[in-house]
Amino acid sequence: MMKMFGFYELTTHAKIVLIALVSVVFLTTGVLYVQANHKLKPVYDVKTDQKVVALTFDISWGNNTPMPVIEILKENGIRSTFFLSGPWVKQYPEVPQRIKQDGHEVASHGYRHINLSNLSKSEIKEEIMKAHNNIKEVTGIDANLIRTPNGDYNDQVIAAAHEINYEVIQWSVDSLDWMNPGVNSIVERVSKKVHPGAIILMHASDTCKQPTTALPVVIKNLKDQGYEFVTVSQLLQLNPQ
């Protein structure tokens, strides 16, 4: 005997098909849910109630901007994390050596300025290790943090980095100083978007014309808000994975 289902009567065959469809939807949804929740992610910030931030700088071009930035940090007693491009390190070895000398954290900004997500896993590792070896040769430091070129990543990039003992670092506060939007714009963005455990992205390449003018004001504003400055590694220690 057939039973009613809504306005339609279902045969035994129809019930079997319906059950099969529901099962497929359930299983597919479950798989998608698991995949979404297991997607590898870089570090954007650290969850903490402490008013600490990591001020970070990417460098891949020129030697005019880095030294003034380093001097400003020294005057303010701040240690930051510098993400350095592999070829740049060899071209201007005196700058990364000074960065190390002043007690800043030396990290990697990769080798070629390309999107690593377009490469195979072995190619990704090769890019990271070429930069690693340059940094090691010039500074004696075995870097273990990388900010990938263009901030580009996918699961494979992060997995490859982890396999060679690197952590991928992004940012939660972007100064947009690379766009040269104006000193006031840089200062306002950082001051408004800062939060405890933030990683702040700035640049010290010669293509960025305004960081040296904006940086002292950024530092003062953050200090006035009660923030202390730490390196990325020190920040990560507040919330170890």
C-alpha positions in Angstrom: 0.0 0.0 0.0 1.3 3.4 -0.9 1.6 6.2 1.7 1.1 9.9 1.2 4.1 12.3 1.2 2.9 15.9 0.9 0.6 16.0 -2.1 2.3 13.0 -3.8 2.2 9.3 -3.3 5.6 7.6 -3.1 6.2 4.1 -4.4 8.8 1.9 -2.8 11.2 2.6 -5.7 10.7 6.4 -5.2 11.4 6.2 -1.5 14.7 4.4 -2.2 15.7 7.1 -4.7 14.8 9.8 -2.2 16.8 8.2 0.6 19.8 7.8 -1.7 19.6 11.5 -2.7 19.3 12.7 0.9 22.3 10.5 1.8 24.4 12.0 -1.0 23.5 15.5 0.0 24.4 14.8 3.6 27.7 13.2 2.8 28.7 15.9 0.3 27.8 18.6 2.8 29.8 16.8 5.4 32.9 16.6 3.2 32.7 20.2 2.2 32.3 21.2 5.9 35.4 19.2 6.8 37.4 20.6 3.9 36.4 24.1 4.8 37.4 23.7 8.4 40.7 22.0 7.6 41.9 24.6 5.1 45.4 25.6 6.0 45.8 29.2 6.9 48.7 31.6 7.6 49.0 33.6 10.8 47.2 36.9 10.5 47.4 37.9 14.2 47.4 36.4 17.7 44.4 36.3 20.0 45.4 38.0 23.2 44.1 40.6 25.6 47.5 42.1 26.0 48.0 45.4 24.2 51.0 44.2 22.2 51.5 44.5 18.4 54.2 43.3 15.9 55.4 46.1 13.6 56.7 44.4 10.4 58.4 45.6 7.3 58.8 44.0 3.9 61.9 44.9 1.9 62.6 43.9 -1.7 64.0 47.0 -3.4 66.6 49.7 -2.9 68.7 50.9 0.1 67.6 54.4 0.7 64.5 53.8 2.7 65.6 51.0 5.0 68.3 52.9 7.0 66.0 55.8 8.0 63.4 53.3 9.1 66.0 51.4 11.2 67.1 54.7 12.8 63.5 55.6 13.7 63.0 52.3 15.3 66.3 52.6 17.2 65.3 56.1 18.5 62.1 54.7 19.8 63.6 51.5 21.3 61.5 49.3 19.1 62.4 45.8 17.8 60.5 44.8 14.7 60.4 41.9 12.2 61.8 42.5 8.8 60.8 40.2 5.9 63.7 40.3 3.4 63.8 39.3 -0.3 66.5 36.8 -1.1 68.1 38.6 -4.0 67.9 42.0 -2.1 69.8 40.5 0.9 72.8 39.7 -1.3 72.7 43.0 -3.1 72.7 45.1 0.0 74.3 42.9 2.7 75.1 45.9 5.0 71.4 46.6 5.6 70.3 43.1 6.8 73.5 43.0 8.9 72.5 46.2 10.5 69.0 44.9 11.0 70.4 41.9 12.9 72.9 44.1 14.8 70.0 46.3 16.1 68.2 43.2 17.5 65.4 43.1 15.0 64.0 39.7 13.8 65.1 38.7 10.4 62.5 36.8 8.3 62.0 35.9 4.6 60.1 37.5 1.9 60.8 34.7 -0.6 63.1 34.7 -3.6 61.4 35.8 -6.8 58.5 38.1 -6.3 56.0 35.7 -7.8 52.8 34.0 -6.6 54.0 30.8 -5.0 50.5 29.3 -5.4 51.3 28.9 -9.1 54.2 26.5 -8.4 54.5 22.8 -7.5 55.3 21.9 -3.9 58.9 21.2 -4.8 59.2 24.5 -6.6 57.7 26.3 -3.6 60.3 24.7 -1.3 63.1 25.7 -3.7 62.0 29.3 -3.8 61.9 29.4 0.0 65.2 27.7 0.5 67.0 29.9 -2.0 66.0 33.0 0.0 66.8 31.1 3.2 70.3 30.3 2.1 70.9 34.0 1.1 69.8 35.2 4.5 71.9 32.6 6.2 75.0 33.5 4.2 74.7 37.3 4.9 73.4 37.3 8.5 74.1 33.9 9.9 70.5 33.5 10.8 68.3 30.5 10.0 65.0 32.3 9.3 61.8 30.4 10.0 59.1 32.9 9.2 58.1 33.9 5.7 55.7 36.5 4.3 55.1 35.2 0.8 55.5 37.6 -2.2 52.2 39.5 -2.7 50.8 37.8 0.4 49.8 34.9 -2.0 49.2 31.4 -0.6 47.1 28.3 -0.9 47.1 25.0 1.1 50.0 23.7 -0.9 52.1 26.8 -0.1 51.5 26.6 3.6 52.0 22.8 3.6 55.3 23.1 1.7 56.5 25.9 4.1 55.6 23.8 7.2 57.5 20.8 5.8 60.7 22.9 5.8 60.0 24.4 9.2 58.7 27.7 8.1 55.6 29.5 9.4 53.6 31.7 6.9 52.9 35.2 8.3 50.3 37.6 6.9 48.9 40.7 8.7 45.7 42.0 10.3 46.5 45.7 9.8 47.6 46.9 6.4 49.0 50.4 6.3 48.8 50.5 2.5 52.0 52.5 2.6 53.1 50.8 -0.7 50.4 52.8 -2.5 51.9 56.1 -1.2 48.4 57.3 -0.2 49.6 60.2 2.0 51.1 60.3 5.5 47.8 61.1 7.2 46.1 58.1 5.4 48.8 55.7 6.6 48.7 57.0 10.2 44.9 56.9 10.3 44.6 53.4 8.9 47.0 51.9 11.4 45.6 53.9 14.4 42.0 52.9 13.7 42.5 49.3 12.7 45.1 48.3 15.4 44.0 45.7 18.0 45.7 43.6 20.7 47.8 40.9 19.0 47.9 42.7 15.6 50.5 42.2 13.0 51.0 45.5 11.2 52.2 45.5 7.6 54.5 48.3 6.5 57.3 48.5 3.9 60.9 49.8 3.8 61.5 49.4 0.1 62.5 52.5 -1.9 59.3 52.3 -3.9 57.5 53.4 -0.8 58.0 57.1 -0.4 56.1 57.9 2.8 56.8 55.3 5.5 59.8 57.3 7.0 57.5 60.3 7.5 54.5 58.3 8.7 56.4 55.9 11.0 57.2 58.3 13.9 53.6 59.3 14.0 52.3 55.7 13.8 54.6 54.8 16.7 53.5 57.7 18.8 49.8 57.1 18.3 50.2 53.4 19.2 52.2 54.2 22.3 49.5 56.8 23.3 46.9 54.0 23.0 49.0 51.9 25.4 50.5 49.5 22.9 53.9 47.8 23.3 55.9 46.5 20.4 57.2 43.0 20.0 58.6 40.8 17.2 56.4 38.3 15.4 58.1 35.4 17.2 57.5 37.0 20.5 53.8 37.6 19.6 53.4 33.9 18.6 54.7 32.8 22.0 51.7 34.5 23.6 49.4 31.9 21.9 51.5 28.9 20.9 49.9 26.5 18.4 
